[in-house]
Amino acid sequence: MVKLIFTINGKELKAKPITLGDWEFLGQYLKSRLLNDLQMVESPSLRRELQMNIQMRDYGSLDVINCARLDVFQKMWYLMFGGNTGLTEKAIKEFANDDNIFEITKEVLKASGIKYKESEETEDNTVETLSEETLSENPPKDDNSVTSESKL
């Protein structure tokens, strides 16, 4: 496993790649947050339709990365850096104040099997997952997690 050590808010922290089981958890977490947001929809018929659409969909790694929700990223950071002794949820929330946190997140995601394609025509980065064959040959591993048969 690649050693991932980063300095965030002046503290040196070890990170671990996101595993397949972690992606499943993050997808379910995103789904729960989206369902929770429906309480703000006033129309019962629209709320019911949106609820059905959210519940029928499986949210994968790309959905989690592209959701741009700070609460989901905080949960992802907790999974990445949770193995560090004394790291609290309050400290995780402070990660958003670090100027380099998204570059650090990008590096950990690369170690997790997410690859970024730099587009020459635009300044935008596009994200795509590695092929299923590549993941099966060299999946991110976590000694404490249970492996899953799901696909990203």
Chimera marker file (.cmm) of the C-alpha trace (Angstrom):
<marker_set name="trace">
<marker id="1" x="0.000" y="0.000" z="0.000" r="1" g="1" b="0" radius="0.5"/>
<marker id="2" x="1.213" y="3.492" z="-0.832" r="1" g="1" b="0" radius="0.5"/>
<marker id="3" x="2.140" y="5.630" z="2.147" r="1" g="1" b="0" radius="0.5"/>
<marker id="4" x="0.006" y="8.740" z="2.082" r="1" g="1" b="0" radius="0.5"/>
<marker id="5" x="1.158" y="11.366" z="4.573" r="1" g="1" b="0" radius="0.5"/>
<marker id="6" x="-0.100" y="14.941" z="4.330" r="1" g="1" b="0" radius="0.5"/>
<marker id="7" x="0.055" y="18.114" z="6.392" r="1" g="1" b="0" radius="0.5"/>
<marker id="8" x="-3.390" y="19.545" z="7.017" r="1" g="1" b="0" radius="0.5"/>
<marker id="9" x="-3.916" y="22.601" z="9.206" r="1" g="1" b="0" radius="0.5"/>
<marker id="10" x="-0.355" y="22.211" z="10.492" r="1" g="1" b="0" radius="0.5"/>
<marker id="11" x="-0.739" y="18.554" z="11.516" r="1" g="1" b="0" radius="0.5"/>
<marker id="12" x="0.867" y="15.603" z="9.770" r="1" g="1" b="0" radius="0.5"/>
<marker id="13" x="-1.776" y="12.958" z="9.068" r="1" g="1" b="0" radius="0.5"/>
<marker id="14" x="-1.721" y="9.540" z="7.431" r="1" g="1" b="0" radius="0.5"/>
<marker id="15" x="-4.402" y="8.798" z="4.862" r="1" g="1" b="0" radius="0.5"/>
<marker id="16" x="-5.718" y="5.535" z="3.511" r="1" g="1" b="0" radius="0.5"/>
<marker id="17" x="-7.327" y="4.942" z="0.113" r="1" g="1" b="0" radius="0.5"/>
<marker id="18" x="-11.084" y="4.622" z="-0.116" r="1" g="1" b="0" radius="0.5"/>
<marker id="19" x="-12.092" y="0.954" z="-0.478" r="1" g="1" b="0" radius="0.5"/>
<marker id="20" x="-15.042" y="-0.513" z="-2.378" r="1" g="1" b="0" radius="0.5"/>
<marker id="21" x="-16.968" y="-0.888" z="0.871" r="1" g="1" b="0" radius="0.5"/>
<marker id="22" x="-16.250" y="2.762" z="1.700" r="1" g="1" b="0" radius="0.5"/>
<marker id="23" x="-17.658" y="3.839" z="-1.687" r="1" g="1" b="0" radius="0.5"/>
<marker id="24" x="-20.837" y="1.877" z="-0.958" r="1" g="1" b="0" radius="0.5"/>
<marker id="25" x="-21.117" y="3.553" z="2.431" r="1" g="1" b="0" radius="0.5"/>
<marker id="26" x="-20.523" y="7.015" z="0.936" r="1" g="1" b="0" radius="0.5"/>
<marker id="27" x="-23.117" y="6.347" z="-1.777" r="1" g="1" b="0" radius="0.5"/>
<marker id="28" x="-25.688" y="5.378" z="0.860" r="1" g="1" b="0" radius="0.5"/>
<marker id="29" x="-24.722" y="8.424" z="2.932" r="1" g="1" b="0" radius="0.5"/>
<marker id="30" x="-25.242" y="10.700" z="-0.093" r="1" g="1" b="0" radius="0.5"/>
<marker id="31" x="-28.615" y="9.066" z="-0.729" r="1" g="1" b="0" radius="0.5"/>
<marker id="32" x="-29.670" y="9.654" z="2.880" r="1" g="1" b="0" radius="0.5"/>
<marker id="33" x="-28.608" y="13.318" z="2.708" r="1" g="1" b="0" radius="0.5"/>
<marker id="34" x="-30.565" y="13.824" z="-0.530" r="1" g="1" b="0" radius="0.5"/>
<marker id="35" x="-33.648" y="12.187" z="0.977" r="1" g="1" b="0" radius="0.5"/>
<marker id="36" x="-33.292" y="14.381" z="4.051" r="1" g="1" b="0" radius="0.5"/>
<marker id="37" x="-33.195" y="17.480" z="1.826" r="1" g="1" b="0" radius="0.5"/>
<marker id="38" x="-36.640" y="16.583" z="0.481" r="1" g="1" b="0" radius="0.5"/>
<marker id="39" x="-38.244" y="17.880" z="3.652" r="1" g="1" b="0" radius="0.5"/>
<marker id="40" x="-37.797" y="21.363" z="2.154" r="1" g="1" b="0" radius="0.5"/>
<marker id="41" x="-39.953" y="20.494" z="-0.890" r="1" g="1" b="0" radius="0.5"/>
<marker id="42" x="-43.445" y="21.796" z="-0.228" r="1" g="1" b="0" radius="0.5"/>
<marker id="43" x="-45.378" y="19.935" z="-2.927" r="1" g="1" b="0" radius="0.5"/>
<marker id="44" x="-46.267" y="16.424" z="-1.704" r="1" g="1" b="0" radius="0.5"/>
<marker id="45" x="-46.497" y="14.990" z="-5.221" r="1" g="1" b="0" radius="0.5"/>
<marker id="46" x="-43.132" y="16.463" z="-6.244" r="1" g="1" b="0" radius="0.5"/>
<marker id="47" x="-41.570" y="15.277" z="-2.969" r="1" g="1" b="0" radius="0.5"/>
<marker id="48" x="-42.890" y="11.743" z="-3.543" r="1" g="1" b="0" radius="0.5"/>
<marker id="49" x="-41.619" y="11.702" z="-7.148" r="1" g="1" b="0" radius="0.5"/>
<marker id="50" x="-38.164" y="12.960" z="-6.134" r="1" g="1" b="0" radius="0.5"/>
<marker id="51" x="-38.044" y="10.464" z="-3.271" r="1" g="1" b="0" radius="0.5"/>
<marker id="52" x="-38.770" y="7.583" z="-5.625" r="1" g="1" b="0" radius="0.5"/>
<marker id="53" x="-36.103" y="8.779" z="-8.078" r="1" g="1" b="0" radius="0.5"/>
<marker id="54" x="-33.497" y="9.048" z="-5.329" r="1" g="1" b="0" radius="0.5"/>
<marker id="55" x="-34.339" y="5.668" z="-3.806" r="1" g="1" b="0" radius="0.5"/>
<marker id="56" x="-34.274" y="3.816" z="-7.131" r="1" g="1" b="0" radius="0.5"/>
<marker id="57" x="-30.770" y="5.015" z="-7.957" r="1" g="1" b="0" radius="0.5"/>
<marker id="58" x="-27.459" y="3.571" z="-6.779" r="1" g="1" b="0" radius="0.5"/>
<marker id="59" x="-24.913" y="6.271" z="-6.009" r="1" g="1" b="0" radius="0.5"/>
<marker id="60" x="-21.338" y="5.319" z="-6.878" r="1" g="1" b="0" radius="0.5"/>
<marker id="61" x="-17.912" y="6.865" z="-6.537" r="1" g="1" b="0" radius="0.5"/>
<marker id="62" x="-18.415" y="9.433" z="-9.299" r="1" g="1" b="0" radius="0.5"/>
<marker id="63" x="-21.708" y="10.578" z="-7.793" r="1" g="1" b="0" radius="0.5"/>
<marker id="64" x="-20.026" y="11.032" z="-4.427" r="1" g="1" b="0" radius="0.5"/>
<marker id="65" x="-17.099" y="12.966" z="-5.889" r="1" g="1" b="0" radius="0.5"/>
<marker id="66" x="-19.244" y="15.162" z="-8.106" r="1" g="1" b="0" radius="0.5"/>
<marker id="67" x="-21.959" y="15.935" z="-5.551" r="1" g="1" b="0" radius="0.5"/>
<marker id="68" x="-20.057" y="18.992" z="-4.233" r="1" g="1" b="0" radius="0.5"/>
<marker id="69" x="-21.618" y="18.663" z="-0.781" r="1" g="1" b="0" radius="0.5"/>
<marker id="70" x="-19.370" y="19.595" z="2.108" r="1" g="1" b="0" radius="0.5"/>
<marker id="71" x="-21.098" y="17.156" z="4.492" r="1" g="1" b="0" radius="0.5"/>
<marker id="72" x="-20.364" y="14.257" z="2.116" r="1" g="1" b="0" radius="0.5"/>
<marker id="73" x="-16.742" y="15.363" z="1.693" r="1" g="1" b="0" radius="0.5"/>
<marker id="74" x="-16.365" y="15.577" z="5.471" r="1" g="1" b="0" radius="0.5"/>
<marker id="75" x="-17.565" y="11.975" z="5.738" r="1" g="1" b="0" radius="0.5"/>
<marker id="76" x="-15.099" y="11.014" z="2.981" r="1" g="1" b="0" radius="0.5"/>
<marker id="77" x="-12.256" y="12.811" z="4.796" r="1" g="1" b="0" radius="0.5"/>
<marker id="78" x="-13.181" y="10.974" z="7.990" r="1" g="1" b="0" radius="0.5"/>
<marker id="79" x="-12.846" y="7.663" z="6.140" r="1" g="1" b="0" radius="0.5"/>
<marker id="80" x="-9.535" y="8.768" z="4.598" r="1" g="1" b="0" radius="0.5"/>
<marker id="81" x="-7.964" y="10.105" z="7.781" r="1" g="1" b="0" radius="0.5"/>
<marker id="82" x="-9.968" y="8.284" z="10.477" r="1" g="1" b="0" radius="0.5"/>
<marker id="83" x="-7.073" y="6.024" z="11.413" r="1" g="1" b="0" radius="0.5"/>
<marker id="84" x="-5.154" y="8.910" z="12.989" r="1" g="1" b="0" radius="0.5"/>
<marker id="85" x="-5.220" y="8.900" z="16.776" r="1" g="1" b="0" radius="0.5"/>
<marker id="86" x="-7.133" y="11.781" z="18.317" r="1" g="1" b="0" radius="0.5"/>
<marker id="87" x="-8.762" y="12.969" z="15.095" r="1" g="1" b="0" radius="0.5"/>
<marker id="88" x="-12.244" y="14.220" z="15.944" r="1" g="1" b="0" radius="0.5"/>
<marker id="89" x="-15.224" y="15.196" z="13.814" r="1" g="1" b="0" radius="0.5"/>
<marker id="90" x="-14.594" y="18.836" z="14.751" r="1" g="1" b="0" radius="0.5"/>
<marker id="91" x="-11.055" y="18.568" z="13.361" r="1" g="1" b="0" radius="0.5"/>
<marker id="92" x="-12.441" y="16.999" z="10.181" r="1" g="1" b="0" radius="0.5"/>
<marker id="93" x="-14.805" y="19.956" z="9.752" r="1" g="1" b="0" radius="0.5"/>
<marker id="94" x="-11.794" y="22.275" z="9.981" r="1" g="1" b="0" radius="0.5"/>
<marker id="95" x="-10.210" y="20.540" z="6.959" r="1" g="1" b="0" radius="0.5"/>
<marker id="96" x="-12.381" y="22.769" z="4.735" r="1" g="1" b="0" radius="0.5"/>
<marker id="97" x="-10.323" y="25.751" z="5.942" r="1" g="1" b="0" radius="0.5"/>
<marker id="98" x="-7.080" y="24.268" z="4.589" r="1" g="1" b="0" radius="0.5"/>
<marker id="99" x="-6.163" y="25.669" z="1.162" r="1" g="1" b="0" radius="0.5"/>
<marker id="100" x="-4.713" y="22.362" z="-0.055" r="1" g="1" b="0" radius="0.5"/>
<marker id="101" x="-7.426" y="19.965" z="1.122" r="1" g="1" b="0" radius="0.5"/>
<marker id="102" x="-8.916" y="19.378" z="-2.321" r="1" g="1" b="0" radius="0.5"/>
<marker id="103" x="-5.498" y="18.680" z="-3.862" r="1" g="1" b="0" radius="0.5"/>
<marker id="104" x="-4.831" y="16.277" z="-0.982" r="1" g="1" b="0" radius="0.5"/>
<marker id="105" x="-8.244" y="14.688" z="-1.536" r="1" g="1" b="0" radius="0.5"/>
<marker id="106" x="-7.422" y="14.318" z="-5.227" r="1" g="1" b="0" radius="0.5"/>
<marker id="107" x="-4.177" y="12.479" z="-4.374" r="1" g="1" b="0" radius="0.5"/>
<marker id="108" x="-5.955" y="10.079" z="-2.016" r="1" g="1" b="0" radius="0.5"/>
<marker id="109" x="-8.664" y="9.482" z="-4.620" r="1" g="1" b="0" radius="0.5"/>
<marker id="110" x="-5.983" y="8.648" z="-7.187" r="1" g="1" b="0" radius="0.5"/>
<marker id="111" x="-4.600" y="6.071" z="-4.742" r="1" g="1" b="0" radius="0.5"/>
<marker id="112" x="-8.183" y="4.786" z="-4.380" r="1" g="1" b="0" radius="0.5"/>
<marker id="113" x="-8.526" y="3.995" z="-8.075" r="1" g="1" b="0" radius="0.5"/>
<marker id="114" x="-10.016" y="7.239" z="-9.374" r="1" g="1" b="0" radius="0.5"/>
<marker id="115" x="-8.144" y="8.744" z="-12.260" r="1" g="1" b="0" radius="0.5"/>
<marker id="116" x="-8.348" y="12.300" z="-13.512" r="1" g="1" b="0" radius="0.5"/>
<marker id="117" x="-8.018" y="13.166" z="-17.155" r="1" g="1" b="0" radius="0.5"/>
<marker id="118" x="-6.575" y="16.601" z="-17.770" r="1" g="1" b="0" radius="0.5"/>
<marker id="119" x="-8.343" y="18.131" z="-20.741" r="1" g="1" b="0" radius="0.5"/>
<marker id="120" x="-6.066" y="20.079" z="-23.057" r="1" g="1" b="0" radius="0.5"/>
<marker id="121" x="-8.882" y="22.108" z="-24.613" r="1" g="1" b="0" radius="0.5"/>
<marker id="122" x="-10.337" y="23.376" z="-21.347" r="1" g="1" b="0" radius="0.5"/>
<marker id="123" x="-9.069" y="23.898" z="-17.865" r="1" g="1" b="0" radius="0.5"/>
<marker id="124" x="-11.686" y="21.525" z="-16.460" r="1" g="1" b="0" radius="0.5"/>
<marker id="125" x="-10.688" y="18.162" z="-15.030" r="1" g="1" b="0" radius="0.5"/>
<marker id="126" x="-12.857" y="15.208" z="-15.832" r="1" g="1" b="0" radius="0.5"/>
<marker id="127" x="-13.091" y="12.292" z="-13.457" r="1" g="1" b="0" radius="0.5"/>
<marker id="128" x="-13.548" y="8.680" z="-14.361" r="1" g="1" b="0" radius="0.5"/>
<marker id="129" x="-13.096" y="5.442" z="-12.520" r="1" g="1" b="0" radius="0.5"/>
<marker id="130" x="-10.523" y="2.910" z="-13.491" r="1" g="1" b="0" radius="0.5"/>
<marker id="131" x="-11.745" y="-0.019" z="-15.483" r="1" g="1" b="0" radius="0.5"/>
<marker id="132" x="-13.253" y="-2.941" z="-13.621" r="1" g="1" b="0" radius="0.5"/>
<marker id="133" x="-10.327" y="-5.131" z="-14.743" r="1" g="1" b="0" radius="0.5"/>
<marker id="134" x="-7.785" y="-2.727" z="-13.232" r="1" g="1" b="0" radius="0.5"/>
<marker id="135" x="-9.688" y="-2.591" z="-9.947" r="1" g="1" b="0" radius="0.5"/>
<marker id="136" x="-9.949" y="-6.365" z="-9.746" r="1" g="1" b="0" radius="0.5"/>
<marker id="137" x="-6.225" y="-6.728" z="-10.422" r="1" g="1" b="0" radius="0.5"/>
<marker id="138" x="-5.174" y="-4.170" z="-7.825" r="1" g="1" b="0" radius="0.5"/>
<marker id="139" x="-8.104" y="-3.083" z="-5.624" r="1" g="1" b="0" radius="0.5"/>
<marker id="140" x="-7.572" y="-0.614" z="-2.770" r="1" g="1" b="0" radius="0.5"/>
<marker id="141" x="-7.355" y="-2.662" z="0.400" r="1" g="1" b="0" radius="0.5"/>
<marker id="142" x="-8.254" y="-1.985" z="3.974" r="1" g="1" b="0" radius="0.5"/>
<marker id="143" x="-7.392" y="-4.713" z="6.433" r="1" g="1" b="0" radius="0.5"/>
<marker id="144" x="-10.373" y="-3.800" z="8.640" r="1" g="1" b="0" radius="0.5"/>
<marker id="145" x="-13.082" y="-3.714" z="5.972" r="1" g="1" b="0" radius="0.5"/>
<marker id="146" x="-15.119" y="-6.422" z="4.367" r="1" g="1" b="0" radius="0.5"/>
<marker id="147" x="-14.690" y="-6.697" z="0.609" r="1" g="1" b="0" radius="0.5"/>
<marker id="148" x="-17.728" y="-6.274" z="-1.557" r="1" g="1" b="0" radius="0.5"/>
<marker id="149" x="-18.777" y="-7.639" z="-4.908" r="1" g="1" b="0" radius="0.5"/>
<marker id="150" x="-20.345" y="-4.360" z="-6.031" r="1" g="1" b="0" radius="0.5"/>
<marker id="151" x="-19.107" y="-2.340" z="-8.975" r="1" g="1" b="0" radius="0.5"/>
<marker id="152" x="-18.092" y="1.315" z="-8.876" r="1" g="1" b="0" radius="0.5"/>
<link id1="1" id2="2" r="1" g="1" b="0" radius="0.2"/>
<link id1="2" id2="3" r="1" g="1" b="0" radius="0.2"/>
<link id1="3" id2="4" r="1" g="1" b="0" radius="0.2"/>
<link id1="4" id2="5" r="1" g="1" b="0" radius="0.2"/>
<link id1="5" id2="6" r="1" g="1" b="0" radius="0.2"/>
<link id1="6" id2="7" r="1" g="1" b="0" radius="0.2"/>
<link id1="7" id2="8" r="1" g="1" b="0" radius="0.2"/>
<link id1="8" id2="9" r="1" g="1" b="0" radius="0.2"/>
<link id1="9" id2="10" r="1" g="1" b="0" radius="0.2"/>
<link id1="10" id2="11" r="1" g="1" b="0" radius="0.2"/>
<link id1="11" id2="12" r="1" g="1" b="0" radius="0.2"/>
<link id1="12" id2="13" r="1" g="1" b="0" radius="0.2"/>
<link id1="13" id2="14" r="1" g="1" b="0" radius="0.2"/>
<link id1="14" id2="15" r="1" g="1" b="0" radius="0.2"/>
<link id1="15" id2="16" r="1" g="1" b="0" radius="0.2"/>
<link id1="16" id2="17" r="1" g="1" b="0" radius="0.2"/>
<link id1="17" id2="18" r="1" g="1" b="0" radius="0.2"/>
<link id1="18" id2="19" r="1" g="1" b="0" radius="0.2"/>
<link id1="19" id2="20" r="1" g="1" b="0" radius="0.2"/>
<link id1="20" id2="21" r="1" g="1" b="0" radius="0.2"/>
<link id1="21" id2="22" r="1" g="1" b="0" radius="0.2"/>
<link id1="22" id2="23" r="1" g="1" b="0" radius="0.2"/>
<link id1="23" id2="24" r="1" g="1" b="0" radius="0.2"/>
<link id1="24" id2="25" r="1" g="1" b="0" radius="0.2"/>
<link id1="25" id2="26" r="1" g="1" b="0" radius="0.2"/>
<link id1="26" id2="27" r="1" g="1" b="0" radius="0.2"/>
<link id1="27" id2="28" r="1" g="1" b="0" radius="0.2"/>
<link id1="28" id2="29" r="1" g="1" b="0" radius="0.2"/>
<link id1="29" id2="30" r="1" g="1" b="0" radius="0.2"/>
<link id1="30" id2="31" r="1" g="1" b="0" radius="0.2"/>
<link id1="31" id2="32" r="1" g="1" b="0" radius="0.2"/>
<link id1="32" id2="33" r="1" g="1" b="0" radius="0.2"/>
<link id1="33" id2="34" r="1" g="1" b="0" radius="0.2"/>
<link id1="34" id2="35" r="1" g="1" b="0" radius="0.2"/>
<link id1="35" id2="36" r="1" g="1" b="0" radius="0.2"/>
<link id1="36" id2="37" r="1" g="1" b="0" radius="0.2"/>
<link id1="37" id2="38" r="1" g="1" b="0" radius="0.2"/>
<link id1="38" id2="39" r="1" g="1" b="0" radius="0.2"/>
<link id1="39" id2="40" r="1" g="1" b="0" radius="0.2"/>
<link id1="40" id2="41" r="1" g="1" b="0" radius="0.2"/>
<link id1="41" id2="42" r="1" g="1" b="0" radius="0.2"/>
<link id1="42" id2="43" r="1" g="1" b="0" radius="0.2"/>
<link id1="43" id2="44" r="1" g="1" b="0" radius="0.2"/>
<link id1="44" id2="45" r="1" g="1" b="0" radius="0.2"/>
<link id1="45" id2="46" r="1" g="1" b="0" radius="0.2"/>
<link id1="46" id2="47" r="1" g="1" b="0" radius="0.2"/>
<link id1="47" id2="48" r="1" g="1" b="0" radius="0.2"/>
<link id1="48" id2="49" r="1" g="1" b="0" radius="0.2"/>
<link id1="49" id2="50" r="1" g="1" b="0" radius="0.2"/>
<link id1="50" id2="51" r="1" g="1" b="0" radius="0.2"/>
<link id1="51" id2="52" r="1" g="1" b="0" radius="0.2"/>
<link id1="52" id2="53" r="1" g="1" b="0" radius="0.2"/>
<link id1="53" id2="54" r="1" g="1" b="0" radius="0.2"/>
<link id1="54" id2="55" r="1" g="1" b="0" radius="0.2"/>
<link id1="55" id2="56" r="1" g="1" b="0" radius="0.2"/>
<link id1="56" id2="57" r="1" g="1" b="0" radius="0.2"/>
<link id1="57" id2="58" r="1" g="1" b="0" radius="0.2"/>
<link id1="58" id2="59" r="1" g="1" b="0" radius="0.2"/>
<link id1="59" id2="60" r="1" g="1" b="0" radius="0.2"/>
<link id1="60" id2="61" r="1" g="1" b="0" radius="0.2"/>
<link id1="61" id2="62" r="1" g="1" b="0" radius="0.2"/>
<link id1="62" id2="63" r="1" g="1" b="0" radius="0.2"/>
<link id1="63" id2="64" r="1" g="1" b="0" radius="0.2"/>
<link id1="64" id2="65" r="1" g="1" b="0" radius="0.2"/>
<link id1="65" id2="66" r="1" g="1" b="0" radius="0.2"/>
<link id1="66" id2="67" r="1" g="1" b="0" radius="0.2"/>
<link id1="67" id2="68" r="1" g="1" b="0" radius="0.2"/>
<link id1="68" id2="69" r="1" g="1" b="0" radius="0.2"/>
<link id1="69" id2="70" r="1" g="1" b="0" radius="0.2"/>
<link id1="70" id2="71" r="1" g="1" b="0" radius="0.2"/>
<link id1="71" id2="72" r="1" g="1" b="0" radius="0.2"/>
<link id1="72" id2="73" r="1" g="1" b="0" radius="0.2"/>
<link id1="73" id2="74" r="1" g="1" b="0" radius="0.2"/>
<link id1="74" id2="75" r="1" g="1" b="0" radius="0.2"/>
<link id1="75" id2="76" r="1" g="1" b="0" radius="0.2"/>
<link id1="76" id2="77" r="1" g="1" b="0" radius="0.2"/>
<link id1="77" id2="78" r="1" g="1" b="0" radius="0.2"/>
<link id1="78" id2="79" r="1" g="1" b="0" radius="0.2"/>
<link id1="79" id2="80" r="1" g="1" b="0" radius="0.2"/>
<link id1="80" id2="81" r="1" g="1" b="0" radius="0.2"/>
<link id1="81" id2="82" r="1" g="1" b="0" radius="0.2"/>
<link id1="82" id2="83" r="1" g="1" b="0" radius="0.2"/>
<link id1="83" id2="84" r="1" g="1" b="0" radius="0.2"/>
<link id1="84" id2="85" r="1" g="1" b="0" radius="0.2"/>
<link id1="85" id2="86" r="1" g="1" b="0" radius="0.2"/>
<link id1="86" id2="87" r="1" g="1" b="0" radius="0.2"/>
<link id1="87" id2="88" r="1" g="1" b="0" radius="0.2"/>
<link id1="88" id2="89" r="1" g="1" b="0" radius="0.2"/>
<link id1="89" id2="90" r="1" g="1" b="0" radius="0.2"/>
<link id1="90" id2="91" r="1" g="1" b="0" radius="0.2"/>
<link id1="91" id2="92" r="1" g="1" b="0" radius="0.2"/>
<link id1="92" id2="93" r="1" g="1" b="0" radius="0.2"/>
<link id1="93" id2="94" r="1" g="1" b="0" radius="0.2"/>
<link id1="94" id2="95" r="1" g="1" b="0" radius="0.2"/>
<link id1="95" id2="96" r="1" g="1" b="0" radius="0.2"/>
<link id1="96" id2="97" r="1" g="1" b="0" radius="0.2"/>
<link id1="97" id2="98" r="1" g="1" b="0" radius="0.2"/>
<link id1="98" id2="99" r="1" g="1" b="0" radius="0.2"/>
<link id1="99" id2="100" r="1" g="1" b="0" radius="0.2"/>
<link id1="100" id2="101" r="1" g="1" b="0" radius="0.2"/>
<link id1="101" id2="102" r="1" g="1" b="0" radius="0.2"/>
<link id1="102" id2="103" r="1" g="1" b="0" radius="0.2"/>
<link id1="103" id2="104" r="1" g="1" b="0" radius="0.2"/>
<link id1="104" id2="105" r="1" g="1" b="0" radius="0.2"/>
<link id1="105" id2="106" r="1" g="1" b="0" radius="0.2"/>
<link id1="106" id2="107" r="1" g="1" b="0" radius="0.2"/>
<link id1="107" id2="108" r="1" g="1" b="0" radius="0.2"/>
<link id1="108" id2="109" r="1" g="1" b="0" radius="0.2"/>
<link id1="109" id2="110" r="1" g="1" b="0" radius="0.2"/>
<link id1="110" id2="111" r="1" g="1" b="0" radius="0.2"/>
<link id1="111" id2="112" r="1" g="1" b="0" radius="0.2"/>
<link id1="112" id2="113" r="1" g="1" b="0" radius="0.2"/>
<link id1="113" id2="114" r="1" g="1" b="0" radius="0.2"/>
<link id1="114" id2="115" r="1" g="1" b="0" radius="0.2"/>
<link id1="115" id2="116" r="1" g="1" b="0" radius="0.2"/>
<link id1="116" id2="117" r="1" g="1" b="0" radius="0.2"/>
<link id1="117" id2="118" r="1" g="1" b="0" radius="0.2"/>
<link id1="118" id2="119" r="1" g="1" b="0" radius="0.2"/>
<link id1="119" id2="120" r="1" g="1" b="0" radius="0.2"/>
<link id1="120" id2="121" r="1" g="1" b="0" radius="0.2"/>
<link id1="121" id2="122" r="1" g="1" b="0" radius="0.2"/>
<link id1="122" id2="123" r="1" g="1" b="0" radius="0.2"/>
<link id1="123" id2="124" r="1" g="1" b="0" radius="0.2"/>
<link id1="124" id2="125" r="1" g="1" b="0" radius="0.2"/>
<link id1="125" id2="126" r="1" g="1" b="0" radius="0.2"/>
<link id1="126" id2="127" r="1" g="1" b="0" radius="0.2"/>
<link id1="127" id2="128" r="1" g="1" b="0" radius="0.2"/>
<link id1="128" id2="129" r="1" g="1" b="0" radius="0.2"/>
<link id1="129" id2="130" r="1" g="1" b="0" radius="0.2"/>
<link id1="130" id2="131" r="1" g="1" b="0" radius="0.2"/>
<link id1="131" id2="132" r="1" g="1" b="0" radius="0.2"/>
<link id1="132" id2="133" r="1" g="1" b="0" radius="0.2"/>
<link id1="133" id2="134" r="1" g="1" b="0" radius="0.2"/>
<link id1="134" id2="135" r="1" g="1" b="0" radius="0.2"/>
<link id1="135" id2="136" r="1" g="1" b="0" radius="0.2"/>
<link id1="136" id2="137" r="1" g="1" b="0" radius="0.2"/>
<link id1="137" id2="138" r="1" g="1" b="0" radius="0.2"/>
<link id1="138" id2="139" r="1" g="1" b="0" radius="0.2"/>
<link id1="139" id2="140" r="1" g="1" b="0" radius="0.2"/>
<link id1="140" id2="141" r="1" g="1" b="0" radius="0.2"/>
<link id1="141" id2="142" r="1" g="1" b="0" radius="0.2"/>
<link id1="142" id2="143" r="1" g="1" b="0" radius="0.2"/>
<link id1="143" id2="144" r="1" g="1" b="0" radius="0.2"/>
<link id1="144" id2="145" r="1" g="1" b="0" radius="0.2"/>
<link id1="145" id2="146" r="1" g="1" b="0" radius="0.2"/>
<link id1="146" id2="147" r="1" g="1" b="0" radius="0.2"/>
<link id1="147" id2="148" r="1" g="1" b="0" radius="0.2"/>
<link id1="148" id2="149" r="1" g="1" b="0" radius="0.2"/>
<link id1="149" id2="150" r="1" g="1" b="0" radius="0.2"/>
<link id1="150" id2="151" r="1" g="1" b="0" radius="0.2"/>
<link id1="151" id2="152" r="1" g="1" b="0" radius="0.2"/>
</marker_set>
